[in-house]
Structures are given as structure tokens and as C-alpha cells.
Amino acid sequence: MIVAIVRHAKVDIEWAFWQTSAEYDKGCSDYDFAPVLPVTVDLPDAGFRRVYISALSRTEATARQVLGDREMVKTELINEVPARSAFDCGLRIPGVLWDAFGRVQWILNVRRQPETHAETVRRAEKFVDLLIERGEDCAVFTHGFFMITLIQVMKKRGFVPDHTRLDYQNGECVVCRR
């Protein structure tokens, strides 16, 4: 069984460097609805029977660029890990700090974040169970931060990825075999 996991194309949005918590939260929301830029993906020619996309539009737009007009299965199980500011504050701080603070809260399962680390792992496990149950070669168009958890869960379930990273690039493909 071959599963090609692809990170969506680069999103056409410009983030402000300095942001209040409200500006950061609005930026996260805007990102979910912004269009993507053109991308080239090195996808293996495996005759994928199924193509999975997340419920966020950037994965479908990427998959259509790469695979054209074909049937795709949309599922929230492979959505990006949602982000929110770590606390309410009118002070402008760098966006990368908002990202870092929020991800630390996510790892620590702090309920301020829309989803905890434990919930993300359970979501990834449900999706991997679905893949194993179907047992067919497929392509999965998902998101960079979620890919880390997804691939960790896949490894625990007997998949072998061709490579792993902590920062997947837009359009990057990881091929997992079982």
C-alpha cells in the first residue's frame, strides 16, 4: 500500500509582522479562505485509486492543480491543526511568537487552543485506521503542521515514510509504504 502525502501549495496571503491577539486570530481565519499560488509536486505515478483532501479549500485547489478534475474525498480528519492567539492582548508582538505560544499550548493540551494535541492525535488515528481499512494506494492533500502528527501515527501503524521533517514545504510529498 502506497500513501502519498502532499502539503498544499503556498497560500497567497501576506502576514503582518507585528500583530495584536485579535489581528493574529483574524489572520488565521483569513488564511483558511485565501487562494493558493501555482505549485509543482513530485507525485509518484502510483495510479492512486482515491484522493483525499481536507475540508479547507487550499488542499482542493492544490490537488486540482496537480491531478486535474477528478473525484476527491473531502474529510475534516486531515484539516490543519487550528491556531489561535495564546492570550488576549492589545500589545503588538511578532507573529512568529503568537505561533510559538499557541503551539506550546497545543502540545500541553491547553483548552485555549481550538484543538489539543491529544485531539489531533485521535483525529490522525481515525484517518490512518480508514486508510488501513480501505487498503488501497491513495494520495492525501493536507497541511504542514498536521503532517507531522499524521506521519508519526502512520509510523506507529507500520508505514515507512521515504523521509520525515519538522517543517514540510509547500508542495512537498512524503511517500509512505506499508
N, C-alpha and C positions, 0 to 999 in steps of 0.2 A: 504494500500500500504506500503510495506516494502522496504527500500533502505539501503543496507549495504555498507558503505563507508570504504574502506581499504587503508591505506598508504602503498606504495610499500616497498619491502624488503630493507635492508641496502645495500647501494652501495659499491662495492669493490674498494675503492679508498682511498688514503692517502693524506690528505691536509697538505701542509707545514704551519707551524705556522706563520712565518714571510713571507709577500708577498708584492711585488710592485703591483701597479694597474694592470699592464699587466699580471703579474703572477696570480693574483686573477681572472681576466677575462678568462685566459686560463684554470684555474682550474674549473671555472663554465662550460665552454664548454666541458672539459674532463668528468666532472661528468655526463653530459647528455648522454654520449656514453659508460660509464663504465658498466660492468656486476654487477649483484646483488648476494648476498650471500643467502644461504638457509634460509627459514623462515617458521614459523608455524603461521597460522592465525586462530583465533577462530571465524569462519564464521558461522552464523546461518544456519540451514538446512531449507531454505525457498523455495527451488525449483525455483530459480531465472530464469525467462524467458529470461532475457537479461543480458549480462555482458559488461560493458563499461570500456574501458582502454584509457589512454591518448595517444598522439602520441609519447611520449617518451618511449623508449624501456624498461625501468625498470618496468613500470607498466604491460606490457605484460608478461615479464619474471616472475614477481610475480604472476600474475593471472594464468599462466600456471603451476607454482609450486603448487598452491592451488587448482585449478579446472581441471587441465589436459588439454587435447586437445579438445577444444570446440570452437564454433563460438563466436567471440568477436567483439564489435563495437568500432572502434578506432575514437576518436574525440579530436581535439585540444582544445575544450571548457574546458576540465578538465586538461590541462597541468599545470605544476608548474608555479608559478609567476617567470618570468625570472629575474636574478640578474646580475648586472654589477657594477664595481667599481664606487664609488661616485664621483671620480675626477681622473684625470691623475696625477700620481706621481711615481717617481723613488725610493722614500723612502720606505723601508720595514716596514709595520705595521702589527699587528696581524690580521689574517683572520676574527676573530670574530668582529673586528672593521669595516672591509670592509662590512661584513654582516649587521651590525647595521646601518652604514651610508647609505648604499643602501636601506635598508628597511624604514628608515626615509624619504628618498627622495621619495620612492614609496607611502608612506602614504600621503605625501604632494603633490602628483601628479606632481613631478618634471620630466620633459621630458628626463633627462639624463638616467633614467631607461628605459629599453625596453618596459615596460608596466606601466601605472599609476594605482593607487588604483581604481579610477573610472572605468577604462577599465577592471580591474579584476572583479569588482562587476558586470558590464554588462555581462561579459562572463559567470559568475556563474549564473546570472539570466536567460540567454538564455538556459543554460543546465537544470536548475530547471524547466523552462517552458516546455522543451522537456519531462522531466520525468513526469510531471503532465499531459501533453497531452497524453502520452502513458499509464499512469495509471497502470503500471504493476510492480510487485516485481522485483528488479534488484540488482546487485552488481556493485559497482563503484570502480575501482582501480585507485587511483590518488596520490597526493603528499601532504606532511605535511603542508607546508605553505598555499597552496591553499585550503586545507580542512577547515581552519579557516573561510575563506570568504564563501566557499560553504555552510557550516553548518549554518552560520549566515543568509544567503539568504534563506536557506531551512526553518529555524525557522520563518522567516517573512512570508513565504508562507504556514504556517500551519503544518509543520513537527515537530515532537517531537523527539530529539535525546536522546539515552539512557545515554549519557554523553558528556561533552564538555571539551576541554582543550585548552591551548595556545601552546602546544608542543606535537603533536601526535607522538608516537613512530613508528618505522618501523614495519609493520605487524599489527598495531593496527586497530581494526574495530569499527566503530561507527554505530549503527543501528538506523535509523530514520523511524518513522511511521507517517502516515497521514491517 
